[in-house]
Amino acid sequence: MPASAESAFQSRAHLAAIGSYVPDGIVTNSDLEKMVDTDHEWIVRRTGIEQRRRAAADQTTSDLAIAAVRDLLSRFPAVDAARIDGIIVATTSPDMAFPSVASKVQHAIGAHRCFAVDLSAACAGFVTALQMANGMILSGAYRSVLVIGAETLTKITDYSDRSTCILFGDGAGAALVEARDPGAMLAANAVTDGSGGMQVYCLPNGSIVQNGREVYKWALSTVPDGVRALVGQAGLALEALDWFVPHSANLRMIEAICERLGLPSDKALQSVVKYGNTSAATIPLALDAAYKEGRLRPEQLVALYGFGSGLTQSGLLLRWTI
């Protein structure tokens, strides 16, 4: 990670609540066998994915985002939607160019006095939005920011392209970032290499196009160094991590990244096996699943690391506080 991507990090924020939602529709590997020349064993061997969720025809990204926030509010009754200062939705599959998905969430949950914006950073979007929320709280102008990763990627997936249609699914996750001094966010970094941006892209009204081989090579050659830099920025060793939460693009990629880091793969939280690659939603889906299972506990050290189209990387090291 270039030195210019790092800076003296400060935080007066922590994660206070979490929620998630996936649609009811399930696309199994057997279903895909009927659409393209593929089979269950090949998909699992190459990606680890067993199934993915698919939104109904009348379900939009904002519907999924709203459902994830309502899940958060139902599980954390102390959270008052009317007191939320801001909403940031990370998505590459918005309902429309405008209005924003975030504005629809704002209206649906009755957050009457907050800003609402969408952020486009693909698979690094959720972590980037958490970093932005921390900065806004650090400014003193805001005390409570709702961060959401939400996607309906199946609506922009070409189901005649066997190299991409096996990967993508739909889902949403939400986290509430609130002011706290001292903050529980310990380090952050981010870097983009736009020269490789067209390795993964989607034109307006088009479908996802991906050069999977090149993206895989880029991730393995850059992400491990980025994770090391993130943890080192806080003066810590990788061995101190309780959990590593990378973008869930591909289980085999996660395993390879862990191997290069020297981390046991069972320290990696992922959502890809059950839900596929949900881009900005993969990390919050993985976090909420682990939280529900009781694996994530207060004061554990957690490294979040998003990476994908752009080619963009974004990392955040934090103490778990939920």
Beta strands, then each sheet from edge to edge (+ up, - down):
strand 1: 13-21
strand 2: 25-28
strand 3: 51-54
strand 4: 86-90
strand 5: 115-119
strand 6: 144-152
strand 7: 170-179
strand 8: 185-192
strand 9: 200-201
strand 10: 209-210
strand 11: 243-246
strand 12: 301-308
strand 13: 312-319
sheet 1: 1+ 7- 6+ 4+ 5+
sheet 2: 2+ 3-
sheet 3: 8+ 13- 12+ 11+
sheet 4: 9+ 10-
end
